[in-house]
Amino acid sequence: MTAISPSRQVLTDCVRMATAAPSLHNSQPWLFRIGGPAVEVHADPSRRLPVLDPDGREQLISVGAAIFTLRLAIRGAGYRCRSATFPDREEPDLVARVFVAGPAAATPAVEALVAAVPHRHTNRFPFAHTPVPDDVLDHLADAARREGATLTVAPPASRESILRLAREADQWLRVRPGYRAELARWSGTGVRHDGVPMWAVGPWDALEAVPIRDFAESVPLPRPTEKFEPYPTLLVLSTDGDDRADWVLAGQALQRVLLTATWQNLSTTPISQPVEVPELRRQLTDPAGGRIAQMVLRVGHGKAVGVTPRRGLADVMLRRAEPAPAGPAVDAAPQPGQRAESRARVDRRYPGGRVQ
Ligand SMILES: Cc1cc2nc3c(=O)[nH]c(=O)nc-3n(C[C@H](O)[C@H](O)[C@H](O)COP(=O)(O)O)c2cc1C
């Protein structure tokens, strides 16, 4: 039987699961603190990428992905939870406080997404030439919507312009001062617990259509060339605002979409170059329609890829365990600046199916 409140060990296991989240260049820019029936999630300023991500937008998307995974893990452990985004003005790096409420059995949807966590990996290899079925794409759009974001499938014409923007962005970034040195710092052949290892980089697209980021730039070995799918399925994840809370929301939606895709046996590649160059990001953005582009995703049927490294718990846990302030009542309305409880729950009942 589930205890009234989770033990520290249960919450520690949830934090461990949260560290499986994706992050920009596998920077894992998060820190956690367990205090009473709550887990704090902090951004780690020392793990920001100042050249690529001067505003910290992608850092907060990465932290948001970890927050979604934490919420999911808590739900999977049999507890309800609710999270408050940026709960303390005095502490800007405290991104969220996730309060654990009473016991609640995990739904099949929660179980499916929990099972997907260890199987979700960024896949930078060619995908099969088969289209992703519409009903599967609907599931992905629904996953984003449930976190308050919008996911749009690019029709053929905009797919070509997104790919062009991504290639253009790649060229812009390569000549940005410090970009190559920063990329080299977060990739390579040495054994480490963060960054993108060489085996995860993938080949060049022989047709030069799909712009996979060149993490192998600093390595003096030639990168192999393979034919990628000629018509990649591209999705644009957008939010209706563009402040720090929106970036955290985008990260939570991103991880929910990625896990839903994994549950559907799809492979995924975040392609963030076009949203890293402001002039090009504007072209993907429709502020009048309430859509600010936060991320481009490629989805498809790919071969299995490996697991990238993660830092151990000792490196991501803030040691001082302070008693957390009492959380809001389970059904209380969210405070201004806080995200609503409905966004903090994972309760979608998917119609069966298993994550491999
Ligand atoms: C905000 C963000 C931006 C990312 N941008 C890219 C990208 O442009 N190209 C890429 O290949 N991977 C990108 N990724 C994927 C990360 O490199 C990947 O999550 C990280 O290396 C950990 O590997 P994993 O996803 O297999 O666990 C991005 C991930 C996040 C969260």
The ligand as an SDF file (V2000), in Angstrom:
LIG
                    3D

 31 33  0  0  0  0  0  0  0  0999 V2000
   16.8330   22.8530  -25.3450 C   0  0  0  0  0  0  0  0  0  0  0  0
   17.4570   21.6980  -26.1100 C   0  0  0  0  0  0  0  0  0  0  0  0
   18.0610   21.9350  -27.3540 C   0  0  0  0  0  0  0  0  0  0  0  0
   18.6210   20.8700  -28.0700 C   0  0  0  0  0  0  0  0  0  0  0  0
   19.1470   21.1120  -29.3090 N   0  0  0  0  0  0  0  0  0  0  0  0
   19.6680   20.0910  -30.0330 C   0  0  0  0  0  0  0  0  0  0  0  0
   20.1610   20.2990  -31.3550 C   0  0  0  0  0  0  0  0  0  0  0  0
   20.0710   21.3960  -31.9040 O   0  0  0  0  0  0  0  0  0  0  0  0
   20.6890   19.2490  -32.0150 N   0  0  0  0  0  0  0  0  0  0  0  0
   20.7700   17.9980  -31.4490 C   0  0  0  0  0  0  0  0  0  0  0  0
   21.2580   17.0830  -32.1000 O   0  0  0  0  0  0  0  0  0  0  0  0
   20.2950   17.7630  -30.2000 N   0  0  0  0  0  0  0  0  0  0  0  0
   19.7400   18.7670  -29.4840 C   0  0  0  0  0  0  0  0  0  0  0  0
   19.2400   18.5480  -28.2310 N   0  0  0  0  0  0  0  0  0  0  0  0
   19.3310   17.2090  -27.6520 C   0  0  0  0  0  0  0  0  0  0  0  0
   20.4800   17.1340  -26.6380 C   0  0  0  0  0  0  0  0  0  0  0  0
   21.7190   17.2410  -27.2850 O   0  0  0  0  0  0  0  0  0  0  0  0
   20.3450   15.8160  -25.8640 C   0  0  0  0  0  0  0  0  0  0  0  0
   19.1640   15.8740  -25.1040 O   0  0  0  0  0  0  0  0  0  0  0  0
   21.4920   15.5530  -24.9210 C   0  0  0  0  0  0  0  0  0  0  0  0
   22.6890   15.3660  -25.6520 O   0  0  0  0  0  0  0  0  0  0  0  0
   21.2300   14.2920  -24.0670 C   0  0  0  0  0  0  0  0  0  0  0  0
   21.0350   13.1640  -24.8850 O   0  0  0  0  0  0  0  0  0  0  0  0
   19.6580   12.3480  -24.8740 P   0  0  0  0  0  0  0  0  0  0  0  0
   18.5820   13.2570  -25.3740 O   0  0  0  0  0  0  0  0  0  0  0  0
   19.9130   11.1880  -25.8100 O   0  0  0  0  0  0  0  0  0  0  0  0
   19.3810   11.9030  -23.4670 O   0  0  0  0  0  0  0  0  0  0  0  0
   18.6360   19.5700  -27.5130 C   0  0  0  0  0  0  0  0  0  0  0  0
   17.9960   19.3430  -26.2840 C   0  0  0  0  0  0  0  0  0  0  0  0
   17.3990   20.3910  -25.5880 C   0  0  0  0  0  0  0  0  0  0  0  0
   16.6920   20.1290  -24.2850 C   0  0  0  0  0  0  0  0  0  0  0  0
  1  2  1  0
  2  3  1  0
  2 30  2  0
  3  4  2  0
  4  5  1  0
  4 28  1  0
  5  6  2  0
  6  7  1  0
  6 13  1  0
  7  8  2  0
  7  9  1  0
  9 10  1  0
 10 11  2  0
 10 12  1  0
 12 13  2  0
 13 14  1  0
 14 15  1  0
 14 28  1  0
 15 16  1  0
 16 17  1  0
 16 18  1  0
 18 19  1  0
 18 20  1  0
 20 21  1  0
 20 22  1  0
 22 23  1  0
 23 24  1  0
 24 25  2  0
 24 26  1  0
 24 27  1  0
 28 29  2  0
 29 30  1  0
 30 31  1  0
M  END
$$$$
